[in-house]
Amino acid sequence: MSELQTITLNNGVQLGTDHLDLWLITADKSQTVIDKEAPGIIETWQAVVKLYKAGKGKIRAIGVSNFAKKHLEMIIEATGVVPAVCQIEAHPGLQQVELEAYGKEQGIHFAAYSPLGNNITGRPRIVDSQQVKQIADEIGADTAQVLIAWVLEKGFSVIPKSVTPSRIESNFQEIKLSKQHVDTINELGKKNPVRYNTPFLYSPQWDIDVFDTPEERDASLKVW
Ligand SMILES: NC(=O)c1ccc[n+]([C@@H]2O[C@H](COP(=O)([O-])OP(=O)(O)OC[C@H]3O[C@@H](n4cnc5c(N)ncnc54)[C@H](OP(=O)(O)O)[C@@H]3O)[C@@H](O)[C@H]2O)c1
C-alpha cells in the first residue's frame, strides 16, 4: 500500500488525509485576539478558490460559515464562484428567511450548527423548551429529535453535538414532523428569537461585530 500523502498546512500541521471533502472558511471564535492585518473575506475566498482549482481533486468542495446574504453576494460577485455550503446557526429561534431564500436561489447547501441551542452565554436552550417537549411527547420522540427534524425539513444538513453516547445514538434516529407541527414550531421560534453564538457576548468578549445585530452595536471592529 502506498504511503498516505497528507495535506500539510502552512503552519506545519499535517491533516492526516490526502483530500478534504469540504473546506469551509469561518471566523475563528476560539481566539479573542483579533488579527487586524488578516485579509478580508473577498481576498480569503479568492485564495480558497485558487487552491481549490489548483488542487486537482484534493479539495472536493469549498464553502463558508457564518456568512450573511451580503457576504455571500460580495464573494460571488468578486469571483463568480458560489460556495457549495454555507454553515449557519439554525434552530426555531433563528430563522434566517432571507439568507435561506438567497442560498436556495444560488444553489448553496445549508448546514445547521447549534440546532439544539448551546449554553455558551447561559441563555435557555431550545432543547429544554417545554413547548417543544409537548410536541415531542405527542409524537413519542424527544426534543432533540424534534429540533433535528425541524432543520432537516428545510433541506439543510445538521450537525448536533453531544458527548453523551446515548444522545449521539438517539440524535441519529430520524423522525418526521407533520406540517402542523412545523408551523407551530416556526411560530414558537419567531416569538422567542435567539442567537446563541455571538462572539461579542462571550466571556471573554471578542470585540467584533460578526452578524450585524443590535447586540453587537458597541463592538469596535466589524467582520466585513
Ligand atoms: N461554524 C461555527 O461558527 C460554529 C459555531 C458553533 C458550533 N459549531 C459546531 O456545531 C456543532 C454543534 O453546535 P453546538 O455544540 O453549539 O450546539 P448543539 O449541538 O445544538 O447543542 C449541544 C448541546 O446540546 C446537548 N445535547 C446534545 N444532544 C442532546 C439531546 N439529545 N438531548 C438534550 N441535550 C442534548 C449537548 O450536551 P452533551 O454534549 O452534554 O450531551 C450540548 O450541551 C459543533 O460540532 C460545533 O463545532 C459551529
The ligand as an SDF file (V2000), in Angstrom:
LIG
                    3D

 48 52  0  0  0  0  0  0  0  0999 V2000
  -19.3460   27.3930   12.3880 N   0  0  0  0  0  0  0  0  0  0  0  0
  -19.4860   27.8970   13.5870 C   0  0  0  0  0  0  0  0  0  0  0  0
  -19.2260   29.0810   13.8250 O   0  0  0  0  0  0  0  0  0  0  0  0
  -19.9870   27.0380   14.7080 C   0  0  0  0  0  0  0  0  0  0  0  0
  -20.4260   27.6430   15.8930 C   0  0  0  0  0  0  0  0  0  0  0  0
  -20.9140   26.8380   16.9270 C   0  0  0  0  0  0  0  0  0  0  0  0
  -20.9420   25.4660   16.7840 C   0  0  0  0  0  0  0  0  0  0  0  0
  -20.4790   24.9080   15.6200 N   0  0  0  0  0  0  0  0  0  0  0  0
  -20.4810   23.4190   15.5020 C   0  0  0  0  0  0  0  0  0  0  0  0
  -21.7980   22.9240   15.5290 O   0  0  0  0  0  0  0  0  0  0  0  0
  -21.8540   21.7080   16.2630 C   0  0  0  0  0  0  0  0  0  0  0  0
  -22.9710   21.7510   17.2750 C   0  0  0  0  0  0  0  0  0  0  0  0
  -23.1530   23.0080   17.8530 O   0  0  0  0  0  0  0  0  0  0  0  0
  -23.2570   23.3100   19.4150 P   0  0  0  0  0  0  0  0  0  0  0  0
  -22.4370   22.3740   20.1940 O   0  0  0  0  0  0  0  0  0  0  0  0
  -23.0480   24.7680   19.5530 O   0  0  0  0  0  0  0  0  0  0  0  0
  -24.8240   23.1120   19.7230 O   0  0  0  0  0  0  0  0  0  0  0  0
  -25.8470   21.8990   19.7240 P   0  0  0  0  0  0  0  0  0  0  0  0
  -25.3390   20.7000   19.0370 O   0  0  0  0  0  0  0  0  0  0  0  0
  -27.1390   22.4870   19.2770 O   0  0  0  0  0  0  0  0  0  0  0  0
  -26.0190   21.6500   21.2950 O   0  0  0  0  0  0  0  0  0  0  0  0
  -25.0800   20.9760   22.0490 C   0  0  0  0  0  0  0  0  0  0  0  0
  -25.6720   20.8490   23.4420 C   0  0  0  0  0  0  0  0  0  0  0  0
  -26.8590   20.0550   23.3860 O   0  0  0  0  0  0  0  0  0  0  0  0
  -26.7280   18.9360   24.2610 C   0  0  0  0  0  0  0  0  0  0  0  0
  -27.4000   17.7990   23.6470 N   0  0  0  0  0  0  0  0  0  0  0  0
  -26.9780   17.0600   22.5850 C   0  0  0  0  0  0  0  0  0  0  0  0
  -27.8840   16.1000   22.2930 N   0  0  0  0  0  0  0  0  0  0  0  0
  -28.8900   16.2300   23.1940 C   0  0  0  0  0  0  0  0  0  0  0  0
  -30.1040   15.5350   23.4230 C   0  0  0  0  0  0  0  0  0  0  0  0
  -30.4800   14.5080   22.6680 N   0  0  0  0  0  0  0  0  0  0  0  0
  -30.8950   15.9490   24.4300 N   0  0  0  0  0  0  0  0  0  0  0  0
  -30.5400   17.0020   25.2210 C   0  0  0  0  0  0  0  0  0  0  0  0
  -29.3980   17.7060   25.0510 N   0  0  0  0  0  0  0  0  0  0  0  0
  -28.5830   17.3220   24.0480 C   0  0  0  0  0  0  0  0  0  0  0  0
  -25.2410   18.7250   24.4200 C   0  0  0  0  0  0  0  0  0  0  0  0
  -24.9890   18.1420   25.6830 O   0  0  0  0  0  0  0  0  0  0  0  0
  -23.9800   16.8970   25.8890 P   0  0  0  0  0  0  0  0  0  0  0  0
  -22.8020   17.1040   24.9680 O   0  0  0  0  0  0  0  0  0  0  0  0
  -23.6160   17.0290   27.3390 O   0  0  0  0  0  0  0  0  0  0  0  0
  -24.7330   15.6450   25.5920 O   0  0  0  0  0  0  0  0  0  0  0  0
  -24.7210   20.1670   24.3860 C   0  0  0  0  0  0  0  0  0  0  0  0
  -24.9030   20.8090   25.6410 O   0  0  0  0  0  0  0  0  0  0  0  0
  -20.4830   21.5070   16.8940 C   0  0  0  0  0  0  0  0  0  0  0  0
  -19.8510   20.4830   16.1680 O   0  0  0  0  0  0  0  0  0  0  0  0
  -19.7730   22.8240   16.6970 C   0  0  0  0  0  0  0  0  0  0  0  0
  -18.3970   22.6790   16.4130 O   0  0  0  0  0  0  0  0  0  0  0  0
  -20.0340   25.6590   14.5780 C   0  0  0  0  0  0  0  0  0  0  0  0
  1  2  1  0
  2  3  2  0
  2  4  1  0
  4  5  1  0
  4 48  2  0
  5  6  2  0
  6  7  1  0
  7  8  2  0
  8  9  1  0
  8 48  1  0
  9 10  1  0
  9 46  1  0
 10 11  1  0
 11 12  1  0
 11 44  1  0
 12 13  1  0
 13 14  1  0
 14 15  2  0
 14 16  1  0
 14 17  1  0
 17 18  1  0
 18 19  2  0
 18 20  1  0
 18 21  1  0
 21 22  1  0
 22 23  1  0
 23 24  1  0
 23 42  1  0
 24 25  1  0
 25 26  1  0
 25 36  1  0
 26 27  1  0
 26 35  1  0
 27 28  2  0
 28 29  1  0
 29 30  1  0
 29 35  2  0
 30 31  1  0
 30 32  2  0
 32 33  1  0
 33 34  2  0
 34 35  1  0
 36 37  1  0
 36 42  1  0
 37 38  1  0
 38 39  2  0
 38 40  1  0
 38 41  1  0
 42 43  1  0
 44 45  1  0
 44 46  1  0
 46 47  1  0
M  CHG  2   8   1  16  -1
M  END
$$$$
